[in-house]
Amino acid sequence: MTAIIYRPARNAMQSGKGKTKEWVLVFERETPREIEPLMGYTSSSDMKSQIRLTFESREEAESYAKRNGIPYQVQKPHDSSVKRTAYTDNFRHDRKGSWTH
């Protein structure tokens, strides 16, 4: 039962950065999900996969895992780089690509 500590990335469908500043501790799955034959629902007997703990810093999450004897892995955060462009750059005379509608 290994835990993963990570900082979630920004949602690709929205421009906001909500819930990306906190660190999350989740447990890896011990058993795979199963499809229930009668109704077709997906289920799992692994109850720890439902646990999701949030912390304000990576150090807090690591100290929690150490205190409780949980082996863990830390994933590096993915910081996005913002490409700043101006609208007027579309109409520059030295533009490399062709401009079409």
N, C-alpha and C positions, 0 to 999 in steps of 0.2 A: 504494500500500500504506500505508494510514493505520492507526495503532493507536488504540485507545480505552482510556483509563485511567479506572477507576471503582471505587467501593467497593460491593460487593454488598449488596442489601437482605436483611432477615430473611426466612426462609422462611415463607410464609403458613400452612403446614400445621402448624408447630410453634412453640412459644413460646420456644425457645432462640435465642440470638444468636451461635451459633458461626459462624466464618468471615465475620463482618461487620466486623471491625476492620481487616482487611488490604486493601490496594489491589491491583487486578488490571489487568494490561496484556494485552489481546487484540488480534488483528489483524482488520480487516474482511475479508470475503470478496472475492476478486478474480474468481472465476468462480462461477456458480450451481451448486447441486447438480443432479445428473442421476439419472434413474431408469434402472438397468441393465435392458435389455429382456428378457433371458432369465430372471433370477431375481426381478427387481423390487426389488433392493436400491437404496438411495439412496447415491450415491457422489459424490466430488468430487476433482478433480485439484489442488486448492489445499491445499498442505501447511502453509502458515502459519496456516490456520484451526485447526490442532490445538495451536498454541502458546498456553499460558496461564501467564504469569509473575505471581508474587505478591510484593508489597513491603510493608514495615511502614508506610510513609508515602507520601503523594502526591509529596513532593519527591524521594524515592528513585526512584520510577517515572518522573518527569519527567526527572531527571538521566540515567537509563539510556537513555531515548529520545533525549535530546540527544547523549549520547556516541556512540551508534550511528547517528546521522543518520536517525532514524525520525520522520516527521511524526506528530503525535498530537493527540487531542482529549481534554479532561478533562470528565467528566460530574460534576455536583454530587452529593454524597451525599444520599440520602433518609433523613432522620432521622424516626423514627416518634414520634408523640406518644401518650403513654399516658393513657387516660381512666380515672381512678380513681373507682370507685363502690363503695358499700357495699351489702351484701345488704339491709340494713334500709331502704334507699331505695326498694325495691320496695313497701313497705307504708306509705309516708308519706301523711298525710291530704291534703296539698296537691299530690299527684301530678297532672300534667297529663293523661296518657293513662290509659285504663282498664286495669285489671289483670285479666288472664284467665289461665286455666291453659293 
